[in-house]
């Protein structure tokens, strides 16, 4: 599996996001992320990548510099630990402080494992 994060792997179309929020299953992982996910297998032909939407609330981090730092860390952790199944995935960052990359990576790995367990079972 290629360790890249291409445009095709970003969830950015309004219709796709609305569909995810309407039909997706919601989870929470260790107080780090709130997750919304739905399988992509029924929606598209095989071979399409999983898609990701990252949200860091402005209410918690007023400065764009911190929000962007967190998004970069989450994106990098996701890039290194992509899910094996094709899913649309939304990660919402919950803590009120900036966590280290190691803590974010552990949260992303736990989130992906939780989604794979729930959607494949």
ABEGO torsion letter per residue (X at the ends): XBBBBBAAABBABAAAAAAAAAABBBBBBGGABBBBBBBAAAABBBGBBBBBBBBBBAAABABAAAAAAAAAAAAAAAAABBBABBBBBBBBBABABBBBAAAAAAAAAAAAAAAAAAAAX
